[in-house]
Amino acid sequence: MLPGPTNVPNRVMNAMLAPIINHRSEDFRTLYKSIIEKTQKLFQTESDIVLLSASGTGAVEASVVNLIKKGDKVVIPVNGEFSTRLADLIDSWGGQSIRIESQFGENPPYEKFEQAFDEHNDIKALYAVYNETSTGTTIRYMDKLGDLCTRKGCFFVADSVSILGGDELPTDKWNVDICITASQKAIAAPPGVSPISISQKAKKYIQDNTSPILYFNLKRYFKYYQEHFETPFTPALPLCYAYSEALDMILEEGLDRRIERHRQCADAFYTGLGSMGLSPFAKPDARSNLVIAVNYLPGIEDKKFRDILSNEFKVLVAGGFGNLKGKVFRIGSMGEVNKYHVMRTLSSVESALRMLGVEVPTDSINKAMEKFR
Ligand SMILES: Cc1ncc(COP(=O)(O)O)c(C=O)c1O
C-alpha cells in the first residue's frame, strides 16, 4: 500500500519473461508503435508520446531541460516535497521560478495564478504537480490552469507522476502541453519507464530551440519515432513489455471504471480512517484519491506503528517527508487497489492502533465497507 511502487499484477510481471529483441527490428517497431498508441488513449491525447527509460524524475527533468531557457519565468504552485524539488530544478537550470506558495495540505486559491500573470508579463510556462504525493493533495482546477495558459500563450506542464491512470486527466481537453507520468504508480507496472506527452506547440518549440543535452533530448526522440518508430537509445525492453501489458489491462478495464474504482477506494479509506478518529492531512477540497496522508494521533510513534503494520499484518504504508516525518503516514491507494486492499489495510490500522493502546470505535470497518455496496 505504498504511494509507489505499487503492486504489479502477475500478468504484467510475466510479460517481462519474453526474450530480449533487437531494438532496431520490426518486432520492436511494432511493439513501440502499439505502446505509443495505447499511451495516447491513456493520456486522452493526440499529441506525440515519448517513453523514457527512466523513473519519473527523469521525465520531470526532461520537461525542464527541453523547454526552459536561461531567464525564463515559470509560475509554479509549491506546497510539498515534489513541487519544491521541481521549482528548485527550474531555478538551477537557469529559469526563474515564480512560486505560488501555500500551506502543505492545501492548494493556493486559483485567483493567485491570475494575479501572478497580471504581475509578470512574458511568463514562459506554468508547471504544476497535479498530485503532491508528499502531502496527499490534488489540484482540482487543472482545467482552469490550462485555460489560463492558453489565454496567456504560455506552456502548461503537469507532473502527473502519482495520479495519471487513477483520476481525471484529459490531457488535450485541459490543454496540457507536456504531461508526465511514471510506470510504477497508478499504471501498476514496475518502475523504470516514464511516458510523457508533448503537444504540437511544445514540440515545435523544442524542435526549433534545441537543448544542449543528449539522453533526454526530446528532439532526437521525435526524429527517431517519425523516421523509424524507434527510440534513439537502447530502451529498457523488459519494462516495455511490462508497461505494454499494464496498458492492455487498463484499457480492458476502461479508464472511467478505473477512475471510479480509485474514487470509491479513497472514499472508503477516508470514511474508515475518519471513524477511527484519524484525520486526513489534506484539506477537504484538496484531498487526493490516490495518496491518503493521515495525521498521527498524539503519542503514536511512526516507526512503531509502521513496524506493527508491516511485521504483524504484512501491510506496507509510507511515512512522511521532511517536516512531516513522524507526523503523518501515507497510504497509496492506486493501481490495482480494490476492496480487498482497502479493507485489509483498514483492519490492520485498527488492530495496530489497539495494540498501541488506542480505543477505536467498533463500527469503523462497517462504515468503510458501506462505500463498496
Ligand atoms: C509527484 C511526483 N513527482 C515526481 C516523482 C519522482 O518519481 P520517481 O521516484 O519515479 O523518480 C514522484 C515520486 O514519487 C512523485 O510522486
PDBQT file of the ligand as one rigid body, heavy atoms in Angstrom, charges set to zero:
ROOT
HETATM    1  C1  LIG A 401       4.595  13.883  -7.910  1.00  0.00    +0.000 C 
HETATM    2  C2  LIG A 401       5.877  13.152  -8.123  1.00  0.00    +0.000 A 
HETATM    3  N1  LIG A 401       6.773  13.659  -8.987  1.00  0.00    +0.000 NA
HETATM    4  C3  LIG A 401       7.936  13.049  -9.227  1.00  0.00    +0.000 A 
HETATM    5  C4  LIG A 401       8.266  11.877  -8.591  1.00  0.00    +0.000 A 
HETATM    6  C5  LIG A 401       9.574  11.236  -8.866  1.00  0.00    +0.000 C 
HETATM    7  O1  LIG A 401       9.389   9.991  -9.427  1.00  0.00    +0.000 OA
HETATM    8  P1  LIG A 401      10.482   8.825  -9.330  1.00  0.00    +0.000 P 
HETATM    9  O2  LIG A 401      10.643   8.473  -7.908  1.00  0.00    +0.000 OA
HETATM   10  O3  LIG A 401       9.827   7.760 -10.179  1.00  0.00    +0.000 OA
HETATM   11  O4  LIG A 401      11.728   9.328  -9.944  1.00  0.00    +0.000 OA
HETATM   12  C6  LIG A 401       7.388  11.320  -7.683  1.00  0.00    +0.000 A 
HETATM   13  C7  LIG A 401       7.703  10.085  -6.956  1.00  0.00    +0.000 C 
HETATM   14  O5  LIG A 401       7.062   9.672  -6.028  1.00  0.00    +0.000 OA
HETATM   15  C8  LIG A 401       6.154  11.973  -7.448  1.00  0.00    +0.000 A 
HETATM   16  O6  LIG A 401       5.274  11.458  -6.597  1.00  0.00    +0.000 OA
ENDROOT
TORSDOF 0
